[in-house]
Amino acid sequence: MEQVVVDDVKIIECPRDAIQGIETFIDTDKKIRYLNRLLKVGFDTLDFGSFVSPKAVPQMADTESVLEGLDWEDSDTKLLAIVANIRGAKMAASHRGIVYMGYPFSISETFQLRNTHESMEAALETVKAIQEICNRHDKTLVLYMSMAFGNPYGDPYDREIVNHWVNVFDQIGIRTISLSDTVGMANAADVSYLYRHLIPAFPQIEFGGHFHSTPSSWEEKLAAAYDNGCGRFDGALGGYGGCPMALDDLVGNIATENLLRFLMKRGVPLHIDENALSEAQALLAEVFS
């Protein structure tokens, strides 16, 4: 199989995903200081917060206050906020600085119920409504396809289910879909197959990869996605994170440090400010203490 060369890779830094599962509340000022450092690094997008129920995700209760403190107008990095329902989408739409809304649609019925308290059928209607809100407010919806590489609940899964849902979202008009390895169970064969088939079949859609991984398997997942045409990757400095609505044992995000090293080895040009990156890394111990 011939390797697909991707020259322009978008890096999405996900401190929201890294922070959301931490039980001890992180001070708002501390979050703002960390996020403002990240805005100087040169990432394409910063997944900075979420407009969700503070009861469900207490760590994200201050998202609006955090946004007020961000120096986004002085940065080329675009802001992304996660929303889980129409109310959250309307809140996000009211903020000029937010470019992207991310919605987690699971192809596992069990996880959709756990994550947004909706069935997949109801969640599809929510996606349609959020897409309309995005269109009215000049925002872009990023559809995170949760459990895209399998699920631990015994719900039906195969590659054709993924293809089916991509086709559904294509018909709605969604143009960015990130395949999410929510609990870190993806294998290289499935990753390779999905990107190799989906990218040419849906050229109008930008496909991304949101991988969770153990330290021993991150590189094979990145390679399988990149070598088959994926040019959009999520990461989190330090490899922190994991969805608190999934399993009890959180599997962290792929560390952005590893992602950057991987791309450098592949010869991908990176537009990263090394000093700003070092400054952000210096805050990790304070933020995640």
C-alpha positions in Angstrom: 0.0 0.0 0.0 1.4 3.4 -1.0 1.8 5.9 1.9 -0.2 9.1 1.6 2.0 12.2 2.2 0.2 14.9 4.2 2.2 18.2 4.1 -0.1 20.4 6.1 -1.1 19.0 9.5 -3.4 20.8 11.9 -2.6 20.3 15.6 -5.5 20.7 18.0 -4.3 21.2 21.6 -6.9 19.9 24.1 -6.4 21.3 27.6 -10.2 21.0 28.2 -9.9 17.2 27.7 -6.8 17.1 29.9 -8.4 19.0 32.7 -12.1 17.9 32.7 -11.6 14.7 34.7 -9.6 16.2 37.5 -11.7 16.2 40.7 -9.9 19.0 42.6 -11.2 22.3 41.0 -8.4 24.2 39.3 -8.6 28.0 39.9 -9.9 30.0 37.0 -6.9 32.3 37.1 -4.6 29.4 36.8 -6.5 28.0 33.8 -6.4 31.4 32.1 -2.7 31.7 32.6 -2.1 28.3 31.2 -4.4 28.7 28.2 -2.9 32.1 27.3 0.5 30.4 27.2 -0.9 27.8 24.8 -2.4 30.5 22.6 1.1 31.7 21.9 2.5 28.3 20.8 1.1 28.2 17.3 -1.4 25.4 17.4 -4.2 25.5 14.8 -6.9 25.2 17.4 -7.3 25.3 21.2 -10.0 23.1 22.7 -10.3 25.3 25.8 -13.5 24.5 27.5 -17.1 23.3 27.4 -20.6 24.6 27.8 -22.0 21.6 29.6 -23.8 21.0 32.9 -21.6 22.0 35.8 -23.1 19.0 37.8 -21.8 16.6 35.1 -18.4 18.2 34.6 -17.7 20.6 37.6 -14.2 21.4 36.3 -15.8 23.2 33.3 -18.2 25.4 35.3 -16.1 28.5 34.8 -15.8 28.2 31.0 -17.4 31.6 30.3 -15.1 33.3 32.9 -12.1 31.6 31.5 -13.0 32.8 28.0 -13.3 36.4 29.3 -9.6 36.2 30.3 -8.2 34.7 27.1 -6.0 36.8 24.8 -7.6 35.2 21.7 -7.6 38.3 19.6 -3.8 38.4 19.7 -3.4 34.8 18.5 -3.8 33.0 15.2 -5.0 29.9 17.2 -8.8 29.3 16.9 -10.9 28.5 19.9 -13.1 25.4 20.1 -15.6 24.7 22.8 -17.4 21.4 23.5 -21.2 21.5 23.7 -23.5 18.6 24.6 -27.0 20.1 23.9 -28.8 22.9 22.3 -28.6 25.2 25.3 -24.8 24.8 25.4 -24.6 25.5 21.7 -26.6 28.7 22.1 -24.3 29.8 24.9 -21.2 29.1 22.8 -22.7 30.8 19.7 -23.1 34.1 21.7 -19.3 34.4 22.0 -17.4 36.0 19.2 -14.1 34.4 20.0 -15.3 30.9 19.5 -14.8 29.6 16.0 -15.6 25.9 16.5 -18.2 23.9 18.5 -17.4 20.3 19.1 -20.2 17.8 19.7 -19.5 14.2 20.9 -21.8 11.8 18.9 -21.2 8.2 20.0 -21.8 5.3 17.7 -22.2 3.3 21.0 -25.8 3.7 22.3 -24.5 3.0 25.9 -21.9 5.7 25.8 -24.2 8.3 24.2 -26.6 7.8 27.1 -23.8 8.0 29.6 -22.3 11.1 28.0 -25.2 13.3 27.0 -28.2 11.4 28.5 -29.7 11.0 25.0 -30.3 8.0 22.7 -28.4 8.1 19.4 -31.7 8.9 17.7 -32.2 11.9 19.9 -28.6 12.9 19.7 -28.8 13.0 15.9 -31.6 15.6 16.2 -29.4 17.5 18.5 -26.6 17.5 16.0 -29.0 18.8 13.3 -30.1 21.6 15.6 -26.5 22.6 16.6 -25.5 22.6 12.9 -28.3 25.1 12.2 -27.1 27.3 15.2 -23.5 27.1 13.8 -24.7 28.1 10.4 -26.7 31.1 11.7 -23.8 32.4 13.9 -20.9 31.7 11.5 -19.4 28.9 13.6 -18.2 25.5 12.4 -19.3 22.2 14.0 -16.7 19.6 14.6 -18.4 16.2 15.0 -16.4 14.0 17.4 -17.4 10.4 16.6 -17.0 8.8 19.9 -16.2 5.1 20.1 -15.2 5.2 16.4 -12.8 2.2 16.9 -14.9 0.1 19.1 -16.5 0.2 22.6 -16.2 -1.8 25.8 -19.9 -2.1 26.4 -20.8 -4.8 23.9 -22.7 -2.5 21.6 -22.6 -3.4 17.9 -19.5 -2.2 16.2 -17.9 -2.7 12.8 -16.3 -0.5 10.2 -19.5 -0.2 8.2 -21.3 1.4 11.1 -18.6 4.1 11.0 -19.1 4.6 7.3 -22.9 4.7 7.8 -22.7 7.5 10.3 -20.2 9.5 8.3 -22.7 9.3 5.4 -25.5 10.6 7.7 -23.4 13.5 8.8 -22.3 14.3 5.3 -25.9 14.6 4.3 -26.5 17.1 7.2 -23.6 19.2 5.9 -21.0 18.6 8.5 -17.5 19.1 7.1 -15.2 18.2 10.0 -15.3 14.8 11.6 -12.8 13.6 14.2 -12.7 9.9 14.8 -12.3 9.4 18.5 -10.6 6.6 20.2 -12.5 7.3 23.4 -11.2 4.6 25.7 -7.9 3.9 23.9 -8.9 0.6 22.3 -8.1 1.4 18.6 -5.7 -0.9 16.8 -3.5 0.0 13.8 -5.5 -2.1 11.4 -8.8 -0.4 12.1 -7.2 3.0 12.1 -5.6 2.4 8.7 -8.7 0.9 7.2 -11.0 3.7 8.2 -8.9 6.6 7.1 -7.8 4.8 3.9 -11.4 4.3 2.9 -13.2 7.4 4.3 -10.9 10.1 3.1 -11.2 9.4 -0.6 -14.9 8.5 -0.3 -15.8 11.8 1.4 -13.3 14.4 0.0 -15.5 17.2 1.1 -15.0 16.2 4.8 -11.9 17.0 6.8 -11.2 13.9 9.0 -9.3 14.2 12.2 -8.0 11.8 14.9 -8.6 12.1 18.6 -6.7 9.3 20.1 -6.4 8.2 23.7 -3.5 5.8 24.3 -1.2 4.0 26.7 2.5 5.0 26.4 3.2 1.9 24.4 0.7 2.3 21.6 0.5 6.0 20.7 3.0 5.9 17.8 1.4 3.0 15.9 -2.0 4.8 16.0 -0.5 8.1 14.8 1.4 6.3 12.0 -1.7 4.4 10.9 -3.8 7.6 10.6 -1.1 9.9 9.1 0.1 7.3 6.6 -3.5 7.0 5.3 -4.1 10.7 4.8 -5.2 12.1 8.2 -4.0 15.7 8.6 -5.8 16.8 11.8 -4.6 15.5 15.2 -5.7 16.2 18.8 -3.2 16.1 21.6 -2.7 17.3 25.1 0.6 18.4 26.7 1.8 15.9 29.2 -0.6 13.2 27.9 -3.2 14.1 30.5 -6.9 13.5 30.1 -9.6 11.0 29.4 -13.4 11.1 29.3 -14.9 10.9 32.9 -18.1 9.6 31.3 -16.4 6.5 29.8 -14.6 3.9 31.9 -13.5 4.3 35.5 -9.8 4.1 34.5 -9.1 7.2 32.3 -6.8 6.6 29.4 -4.9 9.8 28.6 -4.7 11.8 25.4 -1.7 11.3 23.2 0.9 13.7 24.5 1.4 16.7 22.2 5.1 16.3 22.8 5.0 12.9 21.2 2.8 14.1 18.4 5.2 16.9 17.6 8.2 14.5 17.6 6.3 12.1 15.3 5.5 14.8 12.8 9.1 16.2 12.9 10.4 12.7 12.0 8.0 12.6 9.1 9.3 15.9 7.8 6.1 17.8 8.4 6.7 21.5 8.7 5.7 22.7 12.2 4.9 26.3 13.0 5.5 26.1 16.7 7.1 28.7 18.9 9.5 26.7 21.0 9.8 29.3 23.7 6.1 29.6 24.2 5.8 25.8 24.2 8.5 25.6 26.9 6.6 28.2 29.0 3.4 26.2 28.7 5.2 23.0 29.7 6.6 24.8 32.7 3.1 25.4 34.0 2.0 21.7 33.7 3.1 20.7 37.3 1.2 23.7 38.7 -2.0 23.1 36.7 -2.2 19.4 37.1 -0.9 19.2 40.7 
